[in-house]
């Protein structure tokens, strides 16, 4: 079912499966984190990595990793490409929470 094209998109000429949609969303989220980082740094006037950057990294990596693991694609290159960033993003998020606490982005923190 997840490897079958989504019928309501046929009129567009696109044949996108649910797994491909997950992969696209993950890739956009993983790439979009740089826009978030750019905006935060521009506002702060210095290099800043907001916590949402790490959340987007983890979620984007997990989504693209899932696509390469479970879709009909099952591409080992894609698995390797996304496995390392998943663990490094999880570890960086863990360090961020340990260092700054859960509520770092609230006023007064």
C-alpha positions, 0 to 999 in steps of 0.5 A: 500500500505504501509503495503504490502511487497516490491516486488523487495525484494522477491528474497532475501526471505525478506518480508519488507513493506515500513513502516518496512523500515521506522521503520528500518531506524529510529531505525538505525538513532536513534542508530547511533547517539551514533556513531556520539557522540562517534566520536565527543567526541574522536576528541575533547578529551572530552564529546561532543554532536554535533548538528547532534546528536539531528537531528538524535534523532528527525528524528529517533524518528519520523520515529519509532514513525510513524512506530508504529502509522501508520503501521499494527503493531500499537503497543502502547508499541512502541508508548510510547517508542518513544513518550518521546524521540521525545519530549526530542530531540526536546526540546534539539535541541531547547535549543542547537539552543537558546544557541549556535545559528544556526551556532555553528559548523562553524569556529569561533563559 
